[in-house]
Amino acid sequence: MDQTRLRRAEQVYFEVLSLPPDQRAHALAHLCGNDPALRAEVESLLRHAGASEEFLEEPALGTDFKLVGMPDAAPEPMIGRLIGPFRIERRLASGGMGTVYLGRRADADFDQQVAIKLVKRGMDSEEIVRRFRAERRTLAALDHPNIARLIDGGMTTEGQPYLVMEFVDGLPIDDYCDQHSLDTHARLNLFLQVCDAVSYAHQNLVVHRDLKPGNILVTAAGAPKLLDFGISKVLSPGSAPEMTALEERRLTPEYASPEQVAGQSVTTSSDVYSLGVILYELLTGRRPYVFRSRTTSEVERIVCEENPPTPSTAVLKVQSRIEPGTGSEVEITPESASKVREGSPERLRRRLRGDLDNIVMMALRKDAPRRYASAEHLALDIRRYLADLPVSARRETPGYLVRKFVKRNTWGVSVGVLAAGLAIAAFFFIRQQRDEAYAARDQAERIADFMQQVLGATDAGNANALPADVRVADLLEPASDRAMAAFQDQPRILAAVESTIGRAYLGLGRYDKAQEHIQRGFDLRLQHLPEGHHDIAESKIDLAHLYYKLDNYQEAEKLLREALATHQSLRGQTNLDTARVWNDLGAVLRASGQIDEAEKAHRKALAIREQLALEDPTKREAVAESYNNLAAILAAKKDLDGAIRMSEDALRLRRELLPATHPMVAQALANLAVMKATKARATGDQALLKQAIDLMEENVAIEEKVLGPDHPDHARSVSALGVMYVVAKDLDSGTRHMREALRIRRKHINPGELDVWHIQYQLASILTRQKKYDEAEPLYSEALANVSDSTPAGADLRRTIAAELATVYERTGRPEKAAALKPPG
């Protein structure tokens, strides 16, 4: 056999060897065609292949998944079985370790399709079970519109672990783009949603580690959904980045980062690399690397040492490969790739050359610290490219910056003006714009680097051993201490870190710590930034949120009006930031009793949001928020029917857009419950009151799961539920819920705050109705001693408490004490 045929035999051998054994015969026949001598040579090589060929191991359920419809004579004993409340209808996919089935809710209350992931019998080892439990905890913590949500999970009666997930009826992102012939800009906009989902996971301390087109399905509505966190890692504080041992390298080589295939530490940067591979493939139709043998040594050599061609170069080449798991040979030509992208190979090459080449290649850098600092930074560069702004992935020159300026302002720049001195002015204008953009980018990159030092990669099971709130709270103070030391000479970065930590404490209900860090960030920004800077406005909004929680509405209103003026000046009237401040201002105005002004603010926010949602349907959640807030305004104006309709619209929209246990769904449930309870109380409609109680019970259950049982916001819902039970004349249930609400709120007493004393008064009032005067009296007395009359709300509450305490004194035979509490005259 001559050298040419030997090389061909070797090529076919390695391609066939990479496939599962049951698919090799089909691939061999396809590749050898009518050349029996070639086939005989390859078959001889295969017979002598060692059983110990070193392959990378598989993901949680295997890379050999095959879709239903491929030859498979295996029986399906699971069809028709019940897994929890779901009945299995058919198999969707199967692999070496498990199977994914399509299931449907088996009761009459819901019509819901789900995907059920079930470990195969015999494969449910301790390690596999541990990974399934880790994936369940990981998914439970993620709540994003572009991440398939976890619905349920547990063990079957036979002891097999299972996960029930949102069923995503869609196509892999590469197939979706090709079938719809999306051009480069459309592909980039779709990819940006994937970056947002990955960035959200990273912010929640989760690294996916197996990003690839098959794990990103796009629905018929064009919404991408990120799937399969089966080999994800959860970041936690205090541990060094963990190496990926050989036995733990369950990954897809085509999309794995150099550090993954080399068994080195894995961080969020590994996901950035995988995003770069996916972007390369979406833009060019080709993968940056093609493996023939797929042995560990070949994969490590190519991924860790070889640089792929730039996208604009790759699109002019022919790439042939055999798809793992199918055995089919795929040939991508310049014509076939460009046909579903930009129409012609040369046009596609021109589109990719320059900025897109540099963006993709920066994401694919071998050295992790030289890649984009985060998925958010990768997305930022893509957004800058789409807006014809300078991108960070290329070394900008004066000519490059001026070309960007001219492209964005073609209608206003003449050739004659550019040839004269205004070209210089344009350059300096762009340089100023660039300097501000890059200062912000450098600041964000330093923050990302800092957080990566604080948070090391660790095992998912260990990270989830602590409750979520405890884990997050434990991160914050060490991060602040390290930031103070690391950024003493970089106040803008230190301010950003402090503000982030303050917002985290605010979300946890730790208002004292929130104030400490938010104020520190605000002071730094006031000291080092010019008046009217965007960051100063954001600090004012953070402080306003804190003051709103502390019932300091006057100061919150002042800060929000100042922030609103800044956003209007910098961003204009019609943008989400301006709408957000209008919305927050409306909430503060309503809380302070300025109902008409609050309605004006909320209607301005709604008008902006509805206009933006027409242009981009993904912004409809902001519309739902405005519906919710306007419902409260209508209720305050005694239009209860209008309030109920508006609350129902908000709940409907949020149920459509968000997972069932999302905090915003809980908020909508609570608001609708309050509206219905208010009307029921006014009309005596007991059926409507029962609806209100059911809605509030659902809200309380979600809050306890999402916020935790000791969060101060959860206390407000529990107390509201207690009041509803009292209205329904179930005083025992009312007392029980009010005691629980008071227990929570007493953990978070802040000076001058009325909420805890109002709940204590409500509990005392219920006890008085039950004639439990011995328990009610000390509650009234303590509340009266702590409520200040310096505000109208405080003065009203003091009068109410004093009157009811006087009633207790009268009923227990102490008229002189009762008289001392009554107002003169």
C-alpha positions in Angstrom: 0.0 0.0 0.0 1.5 3.4 -1.0 2.0 6.3 1.4 -1.1 8.1 0.1 -3.4 5.1 0.8 -1.7 4.5 4.2 -2.4 8.1 5.2 -6.0 7.6 4.1 -6.4 4.4 6.0 -4.9 6.0 9.1 -7.4 8.9 8.8 -10.4 6.6 8.4 -9.1 4.5 11.3 -8.9 7.4 13.7 -12.3 8.8 12.6 -14.0 5.4 13.0 -12.2 4.7 16.3 -13.7 7.9 17.8 -17.2 6.6 17.5 -19.2 4.3 19.8 -18.7 0.6 18.8 -22.3 0.2 17.5 -21.8 3.0 15.0 -18.5 2.1 13.6 -19.7 -0.3 10.9 -22.0 2.3 9.4 -19.2 4.9 9.4 -16.7 2.4 7.9 -19.0 1.6 5.0 -19.7 5.3 4.4 -16.0 6.3 4.4 -14.5 3.4 2.4 -17.3 3.3 -0.2 -16.4 0.9 -3.0 -12.7 0.4 -1.9 -12.7 -3.1 -0.2 -8.9 -3.0 0.2 -9.1 0.2 2.2 -11.8 -1.2 4.3 -9.9 -4.4 5.0 -6.8 -2.4 6.1 -8.9 -0.3 8.5 -10.7 -3.3 9.9 -7.3 -4.9 10.6 -6.2 -1.8 12.4 -9.4 -1.8 14.4 -9.1 -5.4 15.4 -5.6 -4.7 16.8 -6.6 -1.5 18.6 -6.0 -1.8 22.3 -8.9 -1.8 24.6 -7.2 0.8 26.8 -7.3 3.7 24.2 -7.4 6.8 26.4 -10.6 8.8 25.8 -12.0 11.8 27.6 -14.8 10.7 29.8 -18.4 11.7 29.3 -20.8 14.2 30.9 -23.3 13.2 33.5 -25.5 11.4 31.1 -22.9 10.7 28.4 -21.9 12.3 25.1 -23.4 9.4 23.3 -27.0 10.6 23.7 -29.1 9.8 20.7 -32.4 11.3 19.9 -35.6 9.2 19.6 -36.0 7.9 16.0 -32.5 6.4 15.8 -32.3 2.6 15.7 -32.9 1.3 19.2 -34.6 -2.0 19.9 -34.5 -1.5 23.7 -37.9 -1.8 25.4 -39.4 1.2 27.1 -40.7 0.0 30.5 -40.9 3.6 31.8 -43.6 4.7 29.4 -46.7 5.4 31.4 -44.9 5.4 34.7 -45.6 8.1 37.3 -42.6 10.1 38.6 -44.0 12.3 41.3 -47.0 14.0 39.8 -45.7 13.5 36.2 -46.5 10.7 33.8 -43.8 9.6 31.3 -45.0 9.8 27.7 -42.0 9.1 25.6 -38.2 9.0 25.5 -36.4 12.1 24.3 -32.8 11.0 24.4 -30.6 8.4 26.0 -26.9 7.9 26.8 -24.5 5.7 28.6 -25.6 6.7 32.1 -29.2 7.8 31.8 -32.3 8.7 29.8 -34.3 11.9 29.4 -38.1 11.4 29.0 -40.9 13.7 28.0 -43.4 13.9 30.9 -46.7 15.5 31.5 -48.5 16.6 34.7 -50.8 13.7 35.6 -53.4 15.7 37.5 -56.2 17.9 36.2 -55.0 21.1 37.8 -52.2 21.8 35.3 -51.3 20.9 31.7 -47.6 21.0 31.9 -44.9 19.2 29.8 -41.6 18.5 31.4 -38.3 16.8 30.7 -37.4 14.1 33.3 -33.8 13.1 33.6 -33.5 9.6 35.1 -30.3 7.6 35.9 -30.2 4.1 34.4 -30.4 1.2 36.7 -26.9 -0.1 37.4 -25.4 3.3 36.8 -26.8 4.9 40.0 -23.5 4.7 41.8 -22.7 6.9 44.8 -20.7 9.3 42.5 -23.6 9.6 40.0 -26.1 10.2 42.7 -23.9 12.9 44.2 -23.6 14.6 40.9 -27.4 14.5 40.4 -28.0 16.0 43.8 -25.4 18.7 43.1 -27.1 19.5 39.8 -30.4 19.8 41.6 -29.0 22.2 44.1 -27.3 24.2 41.3 -30.5 24.5 39.2 -32.6 25.4 42.2 -30.4 28.5 42.7 -30.7 29.7 39.1 -33.7 31.7 38.0 -33.2 33.4 34.6 -35.5 33.5 31.5 -32.7 32.0 29.4 -31.9 29.1 31.7 -34.1 26.0 31.8 -35.6 25.9 35.3 -35.7 23.1 37.7 -39.3 22.0 38.6 -38.8 19.0 40.9 -36.4 16.2 41.8 -36.0 13.3 44.1 -35.8 9.5 44.1 -38.1 7.0 42.5 -39.6 4.2 44.6 -36.8 2.0 43.2 -34.1 4.4 44.5 -33.2 6.0 41.1 -32.5 9.7 41.3 -34.3 12.0 38.9 -34.7 15.6 37.9 -37.8 17.3 36.5 -36.9 20.3 34.4 -38.6 22.7 32.1 -39.2 21.1 28.7 -37.6 23.2 26.0 -39.1 22.5 22.6 -36.4 23.9 20.4 -33.4 23.5 18.2 -29.7 23.7 19.1 -28.6 27.3 18.6 -26.4 26.5 15.6 -29.2 24.6 13.8 -31.7 27.3 14.6 -29.5 30.0 13.1 -28.9 28.0 10.0 -32.5 26.9 9.5 -33.6 30.6 9.8 -30.7 31.9 7.7 -29.8 34.5 10.3 -27.3 37.0 9.3 -24.3 38.0 11.4 -26.0 40.7 13.4 -29.0 38.5 14.2 -26.7 35.7 15.3 -24.8 38.1 17.6 -28.0 39.4 19.1 -29.1 35.8 19.9 -25.7 35.0 21.3 -25.9 38.0 23.6 -28.9 36.4 25.4 -26.7 33.4 26.0 -24.0 35.5 27.4 -26.5 37.2 29.8 -27.6 33.7 31.0 -24.0 32.6 31.6 -23.2 35.9 33.3 -26.2 35.4 35.6 -25.0 31.9 36.5 -21.5 33.2 37.2 -23.0 35.9 39.4 -24.7 33.1 41.3 -21.3 31.4 41.7 -21.9 28.7 39.1 -19.6 27.7 36.3 -21.3 25.6 33.6 -18.2 23.8 32.3 -20.0 22.1 29.3 -21.3 25.0 27.1 -22.0 23.8 23.5 -24.7 24.3 20.9 -26.5 21.1 22.0 -26.9 22.6 25.5 -28.4 25.8 24.2 -31.8 25.3 22.6 -33.8 28.1 20.9 -37.5 28.0 21.0 -39.9 28.8 18.1 -40.3 32.2 19.6 -36.5 32.8 19.3 -35.6 32.6 23.0 -32.4 30.6 23.8 -32.5 28.4 26.8 -29.3 27.1 28.6 -29.5 23.4 29.6 -27.6 20.7 31.4 -25.7 21.8 34.5 -24.8 18.2 35.2 -21.0 18.9 35.4 -21.2 22.5 36.6 -19.1 23.8 39.5 -20.2 26.1 42.3 -17.8 28.7 43.5 -17.4 29.4 47.2 -15.1 31.5 49.4 -11.9 30.5 51.1 -10.6 27.8 48.9 -8.0 27.8 46.1 -9.1 27.1 42.5 -9.6 23.3 42.3 -7.8 21.2 39.7 -9.8 19.1 37.4 -8.6 15.6 37.9 -8.4 13.2 34.9 -11.3 11.2 36.2 -13.4 14.4 36.6 -12.8 15.6 33.0 -16.3 14.9 31.8 -16.5 17.4 29.0 -17.0 17.9 25.2 -13.5 18.3 23.7 -14.6 20.5 20.8 -15.8 23.2 23.3 -13.5 22.6 26.3 -11.0 25.2 27.4 -7.2 24.5 27.5 -7.3 24.4 31.3 -10.1 21.9 31.3 -8.5 19.4 28.9 -5.1 19.9 30.8 -6.7 19.1 34.1 -6.0 22.6 35.5 -8.1 24.9 37.7 -11.5 25.8 36.2 -13.1 29.2 36.7 -15.6 31.4 35.0 -12.9 32.0 32.3 -13.4 28.5 31.1 -17.0 29.2 30.2 -15.8 32.4 28.4 -13.6 30.2 26.3 -16.5 27.8 25.4 -18.6 30.8 24.5 -15.8 31.9 22.2 -15.9 28.4 20.5 -19.7 28.6 20.1 -19.4 32.2 18.7 -16.8 31.0 16.2 -19.1 28.2 15.0 -22.2 30.5 14.8 -20.3 33.0 12.7 -18.3 30.7 10.4 -20.2 27.4 10.4 -16.9 25.7 11.4 -15.3 24.7 14.6 -11.9 26.1 15.5 -10.5 22.6 16.0 -11.1 19.2 14.2 -10.0 16.0 16.0 -9.3 12.8 14.1 -8.6 10.3 16.9 -10.1 12.2 19.8 -7.5 10.7 22.2 -6.5 12.7 25.2 -3.1 13.4 23.8 -4.4 14.7 20.5 -7.1 16.9 22.2 -4.6 18.3 24.6 -2.0 19.0 21.9 -4.5 20.8 19.6 -6.5 22.7 22.2 -3.5 23.7 24.3 -0.9 24.4 21.6 -2.5 25.1 18.2 -4.1 28.4 17.3 -7.1 28.2 15.0 -7.4 30.4 11.9 -9.3 33.6 12.4 -13.0 33.5 11.5 -12.5 35.6 8.4 -9.8 33.2 7.2 -11.8 30.0 8.2 -14.8 30.9 6.1 -12.8 30.6 2.9 -11.7 27.0 3.7 -13.4 23.6 3.4 -13.8 21.7 6.7 -14.7 18.0 6.8 -15.4 16.2 10.0 -17.3 13.2 11.4 -19.9 14.1 14.0 -19.3 12.2 17.3 -22.2 10.0 18.2 -23.7 9.9 14.6 -20.9 8.7 12.4 -22.1 11.1 9.6 -19.5 13.0 7.7 -20.1 16.7 7.3 -18.4 18.9 4.8 -18.6 22.7 5.2 -17.7 24.7 2.1 -17.4 28.5 1.8 -20.6 28.5 -0.3 -22.7 26.3 2.1 -21.7 28.4 5.2 -22.2 31.8 3.6 -25.5 30.8 2.0 -27.3 30.8 5.4 -25.3 33.8 6.7 -24.4 36.7 4.5 -25.1 35.3 1.0 -21.6 35.0 -0.4 -18.2 33.9 1.0 -16.5 37.2 0.3 -19.3 39.2 1.9 -19.1 37.0 5.0 -15.3 37.3 5.1 -15.6 41.1 5.0 -18.2 41.1 7.8 -16.0 39.0 10.1 -12.7 40.6 9.3 -11.4 43.1 11.9 -13.4 43.5 15.1 -15.3 40.2 15.0 -12.0 38.4 14.3 -10.5 40.1 17.3 -13.5 39.5 19.6 -13.6 35.8 18.9 -9.9 35.3 19.1 -9.6 37.2 22.4 -12.3 34.8 23.9 -10.2 31.8 22.6 -6.9 32.9 24.1 -5.0 29.9 25.6 -3.9 31.9 28.7 -7.1 32.4 30.8 -6.1 35.8 32.3 -5.7 37.2 28.7 -9.3 36.3 27.7 -12.3 38.5 28.5 -12.6 38.9 32.2 -16.2 37.6 32.2 -19.1 36.7 29.9 -20.4 40.2 30.6 -17.2 41.7 29.2 -17.5 39.6 26.1 -21.1 40.7 25.6 -20.1 44.3 26.1 -17.6 44.1 23.3 -20.2 42.6 21.0 -22.6 45.3 21.9 -20.0 47.9 21.1 -19.4 46.3 17.8 -23.1 46.3 16.9 -23.2 50.0 17.8 -20.1 50.7 15.7 -18.1 51.7 18.8 -14.5 50.8 19.5 -14.0 47.4 20.9 -11.5 46.4 23.5 -10.3 43.3 21.6 -8.2 45.4 19.1 -5.4 47.8 19.6 -7.1 51.0 18.6 -5.2 53.5 16.4 -6.2 57.1 15.6 -7.3 55.9 12.1 -9.4 53.1 13.6 -11.2 55.4 16.0 -11.9 58.0 13.4 -13.3 55.4 11.0 -15.7 54.2 13.8 -16.8 57.8 14.3 -17.4 58.4 10.6 -19.4 55.1 10.3 -21.7 56.1 13.1 -22.1 59.7 11.8 -22.0 59.2 8.0 -25.0 61.6 7.4 -23.3 64.5 9.1 -19.7 64.2 7.9 -18.6 65.4 4.5 -15.4 64.3 2.7 -14.2 67.9 2.6 -14.6 68.4 6.3 -12.8 65.2 7.1 -10.0 66.3 4.8 -9.7 69.5 6.8 -9.1 70.3 10.5 -12.3 68.8 11.8 -10.9 65.3 11.4 -8.5 66.2 14.2 -11.5 67.4 16.4 -13.3 64.2 15.6 -10.3 62.1 16.7 -10.1 63.9 20.0 -13.8 63.6 20.6 -13.6 59.8 20.0 -10.5 59.6 22.2 -12.4 61.2 25.0 -15.3 58.8 24.5 -12.9 55.9 24.3 -11.1 56.9 27.5 -14.3 57.0 29.4 -15.4 53.6 28.0 -12.1 52.0 28.7 -11.9 53.4 32.2 -15.2 51.7 32.9 -14.0 48.5 31.3 -10.8 48.5 33.2 -12.7 49.2 36.4 -15.0 46.2 35.7 -12.1 44.0 34.8 -10.3 44.8 38.0 -13.5 44.0 40.0 -13.9 40.7 38.1 -10.2 39.8 38.8 -10.7 40.7 42.5 -13.8 38.6 42.8 -12.1 35.7 41.1 -9.4 35.9 43.7 -11.9 35.9 46.5 -14.0 33.1 45.1 -12.2 29.9 44.3 -13.6 26.8 42.4 -14.7 24.1 44.8 -16.9 21.0 44.8 -20.6 21.6 44.3 -21.6 19.3 47.1 -19.4 21.2 49.6 -20.6 24.6 48.5 -24.2 23.7 49.1 -23.6 22.3 52.6 -24.5 25.7 54.0 -27.9 27.4 53.5 -27.8 30.0 50.7 -28.1 33.1 52.9 -25.4 31.9 55.2 -23.0 31.2 52.3 -23.6 34.6 50.7 -23.3 36.5 54.0 -20.1 34.7 54.7 -18.6 36.0 51.5 -19.4 39.7 52.0 -17.2 40.9 54.9 -14.1 39.1 53.8 -14.6 40.5 50.3 -14.9 44.0 51.8 -11.8 43.7 53.9 -9.8 42.5 50.9 -11.1 45.2 48.7 -10.1 47.9 51.2 -6.6 46.5 51.1 -6.4 45.9 47.4 -7.9 49.1 46.1 -6.9 51.8 48.5 -5.3 53.8 45.6 -8.2 53.0 43.2 -11.3 54.6 44.8 -13.6 54.1 41.8 -13.1 50.4 42.0 -13.3 50.3 45.7 -16.6 52.3 45.5 -18.0 49.8 43.0 -17.1 46.8 45.3 -18.6 48.5 48.4 -21.8 49.3 46.5 -22.2 45.7 45.3 -21.6 44.4 48.8 -24.2 46.9 50.2 -26.8 45.8 47.7 -26.2 42.2 48.6 -26.7 42.9 52.3 -29.9 44.8 51.4 -31.2 41.8 49.5 -30.5 39.7 52.6 -32.4 42.1 54.8 -29.3 43.1 56.7 -30.1 46.8 56.7 -27.4 47.9 59.1 -24.6 46.3 57.1 -26.2 47.5 53.9 -26.1 51.1 55.0 -22.5 50.9 56.1 -21.3 49.7 52.7 -23.6 51.6 50.4 -22.7 54.8 52.3 -19.0 54.0 52.0 -19.3 53.6 48.2 -21.4 56.8 47.9 -18.9 58.8 49.9 -16.0 57.6 47.7 -17.9 58.5 44.5 -18.7 61.9 45.8 -15.1 62.5 46.6 -13.6 61.2 43.3 -16.2 61.7 40.6 -17.6 64.9 39.0 -21.1 66.1 39.8 -23.7 64.4 37.7 -21.8 61.2 37.1 -23.8 58.1 36.4 -22.1 56.2 39.3 -23.1 58.8 41.8 -26.7 58.5 40.6 -26.6 54.8 41.1 -25.3 55.2 44.6 -28.2 57.6 45.3 -30.7 54.9 44.1 -29.1 52.3 46.3 -29.4 54.6 49.3 -33.0 55.4 48.4 -33.8 51.7 48.3 -32.3 51.4 51.8 -34.2 54.4 53.2 -37.5 53.1 51.7 -36.9 49.9 53.6 -36.3 52.0 56.8 -39.5 54.1 56.2 -37.4 57.2 55.6 -39.5 58.3 52.6 -38.5 61.9 52.6 -34.8 61.2 52.2 -35.6 58.4 49.6 -37.7 60.8 47.5 -34.9 63.5 47.6 -32.3 61.0 46.4 -34.4 59.5 43.7 -35.3 62.9 42.2 -31.6 63.8 42.0 -30.9 60.4 40.3 -33.8 60.9 37.9 -32.4 64.3 36.8 -29.0 62.7 36.2 -30.4 59.8 34.1 -32.6 62.1 32.1 -29.6 64.3 31.3 -27.3 61.3 30.4 -29.7 58.8 28.9 -32.8 60.9 27.8 -36.4 60.3 28.6 -37.1 57.0 26.9 -34.9 54.3 28.4 -35.1 51.6 31.0 -32.9 53.5 33.6 -35.1 56.6 33.5 -38.2 54.3 33.8 -36.7 52.4 36.7 -36.2 55.6 38.7 -39.7 56.9 37.9 -41.0 53.5 39.1 -39.0 53.7 42.4 -40.0 57.2 42.9 -43.7 56.2 42.5 -43.3 53.5 45.2 -41.8 56.1 47.7 -44.4 58.7 47.0 -47.2 56.1 47.5 -45.7 55.0 50.8 -45.5 58.6 52.0 -49.2 59.2 51.2 -48.7 61.3 48.0 -51.0 59.1 46.0 -51.7 61.5 43.0 -48.0 62.2 42.5 -47.2 58.5 42.9 -49.7 57.7 40.1 -48.1 60.2 37.8 -44.7 58.7 38.4 -45.9 55.1 37.8 -47.8 56.1 34.6 -44.6 57.7 33.2 -42.6 54.5 34.0 -45.3 52.4 32.4 -45.5 54.5 29.2 -41.7 54.2 28.7 -41.7 50.5 29.4 -44.6 49.7 27.1 -42.9 51.7 24.3 -39.6 49.8 24.8 -41.4 46.4 25.1 -43.0 47.0 21.6 -39.5 47.2 20.2 -38.1 44.4 22.4 -40.5 41.8 23.9 -37.9 40.7 26.4 -38.6 44.0 28.3 -42.2 43.0 29.2 -41.2 42.1 32.8 -40.7 45.7 33.5 -44.3 46.3 32.2 -45.5 43.7 34.7 -43.8 45.6 37.5 -45.6 48.8 36.5 -48.9 47.0 36.4 -48.3 45.8 40.0 -47.5 49.3 41.3 -50.4 50.9 39.5 -52.7 48.4 41.1 -51.6 49.6 44.5 -52.3 53.2 43.5 -55.8 52.2 42.3 -56.4 50.4 45.6 -55.3 53.5 47.5 -57.9 55.5 45.5 -60.6 53.0 46.4 -60.9 51.6 42.8 -60.7 48.0 44.0 -62.1 46.5 40.8 -59.5 48.3 38.7 -56.8 47.3 41.2 -57.8 43.6 41.0 -57.7 43.7 37.1 -54.3 45.4 37.1 -52.9 42.9 39.6 -54.3 40.0 37.6 -52.6 41.3 34.4 -49.3 41.6 36.4 -49.6 38.0 37.7 -50.6 36.7 34.2 -47.6 38.4 32.6 -45.1 37.2 35.2 -46.4 33.6 35.2 -45.9 33.7 31.4 -42.4 35.2 31.6 -40.9 33.8 34.8 -40.5 30.5 36.6 -43.3 29.5 39.0 -41.2 30.2 42.1 -39.6 33.5 40.9 -39.7 36.3 43.6 -41.6 38.6 41.2 -44.3 35.9 40.8 -44.5 35.8 44.6 -44.8 39.6 44.7 -47.7 39.6 42.2 -49.5 36.8 44.1 -49.2 38.9 47.3 -50.5 42.1 45.7 -53.5 40.3 44.1 -54.2 38.6 47.4 -54.2 42.0 49.2 -56.5 43.5 46.6 -59.0 40.7 46.8 -58.9 40.6 50.6 -59.5 44.4 50.8 -62.6 44.1 48.6 -63.8 41.0 50.4 -63.5 42.9 53.7 -65.5 45.7 52.3 -68.2 43.6 50.7 -68.3 40.6 53.0 -67.6 38.2 50.1 -66.3 35.1 51.8 -65.5 33.3 48.5 -63.3 36.2 47.5 -61.6 36.2 50.9 -60.9 32.5 50.5 -59.2 33.2 47.1 -57.1 35.9 48.7 -55.9 33.5 51.5 -55.0 30.9 48.9 -53.0 33.4 46.9 -51.2 34.6 50.0 -50.4 31.1 51.1 -48.8 30.4 47.7 -46.8 33.6 48.0 -45.6 32.7 51.6 -44.5 29.3 50.4 -42.4 30.7 47.6 -40.9 33.4 49.8 -39.9 30.9 52.4 -38.1 28.9 49.8 -36.5 31.8 47.9 -35.8 34.4 50.7 -35.5 32.0 53.6 -37.7 31.8 56.7 -36.1 34.7 58.5 -36.1 37.4 55.8 -37.9 40.7 56.9 -39.8 40.9 53.6 -41.2 37.4 54.3 -42.4 38.7 57.7 -44.6 41.2 56.0 -46.3 38.5 53.9 -46.8 36.3 56.9 -48.4 39.1 58.9 -50.7 40.0 56.0 -51.8 36.4 55.8 -52.4 36.5 59.6 -54.7 39.5 59.1 -56.6 37.7 56.4 -57.3 34.8 58.7 -58.5 37.2 61.4 -60.9 38.7 58.9 -62.1 35.2 58.1 -62.7 34.8 61.8 -60.0 32.1 62.2 -58.3 33.8 65.1 -56.1 30.8 66.0 -54.5 30.8 62.5 -54.3 34.6 62.6 -52.4 34.4 66.0 -50.1 31.7 64.8 -49.0 33.7 61.7 -48.7 37.0 63.5 -46.4 35.3 66.1 -44.2 34.0 63.3 -44.1 37.4 61.6 -43.1 39.1 64.9 -40.4 36.5 65.5 -38.8 37.3 62.1 -39.1 41.0 62.4 -37.6 41.2 65.9 -34.4 39.8 64.4 -34.2 42.9 62.2 -35.2 45.8 64.5 -33.8 49.2 63.2 -34.1 52.5 65.1 -37.2 54.3 64.2 -38.7 51.5 62.1 -42.4 51.2 62.5 -42.9 47.8 60.8 -41.9 45.6 63.8 -44.1 47.6 66.2 -47.0 47.6 63.9 -46.9 43.8 63.7 -46.5 43.6 67.5 -49.6 45.8 67.8 -51.5 43.6 65.4 -50.7 40.5 67.4 -51.7 42.2 70.7 -55.0 43.3 69.0 -55.8 39.7 68.0 -55.0 38.5 71.6 -57.3 41.2 72.9 -60.1 39.9 70.7 -59.4 36.4 72.2 -59.5 38.0 75.7 -55.9 37.0 76.4 -55.2 40.3 78.1 -52.2 39.1 80.1 -50.3 38.4 76.8 -51.6 41.5 75.0 -50.7 44.1 77.6 -46.9 43.8 77.6 -46.9 43.8 73.8 -48.9 47.0 73.7 -46.7 48.6 76.3 -43.4 47.8 74.6 -44.7 49.0 71.3 -46.0 52.2 72.8 -42.6 52.9 74.4 -40.8 52.4 71.1 -43.0 54.2 68.6 -42.1 57.8 68.0 -44.7 60.4 67.1 -42.2 62.4 65.0 -43.9 61.3 61.8 -47.6 61.2 60.9 -47.5 57.4 60.6 -45.8 57.1 63.9 -48.3 59.5 65.6 -51.3 57.6 64.2 -49.9 54.2 65.4 -49.2 55.6 68.9 -52.8 56.9 69.2 -54.1 53.5 68.1 -51.9 51.5 70.5 -52.7 53.8 73.4 -56.5 53.5 72.8 -56.3 49.7 72.7 -54.1 49.5 75.7 -56.6 51.7 77.6 -59.3 49.2 76.6 -57.2 46.4 78.2 -56.8 48.4 81.4 -60.6 49.0 81.6 -61.4 45.4 81.0 -59.0 44.3 83.7 -60.3 46.7 86.3 -57.7 49.5 86.1 -59.7 52.6 85.1 -57.0 55.0 86.4 -54.4 53.6 84.0 -56.9 53.7 81.2 -57.7 57.4 81.9 -54.0 58.3 81.8 -53.8 57.0 78.2 -56.8 58.9 76.9 -56.3 62.3 75.3 -57.5 65.3 77.4 -61.0 66.5 76.9 
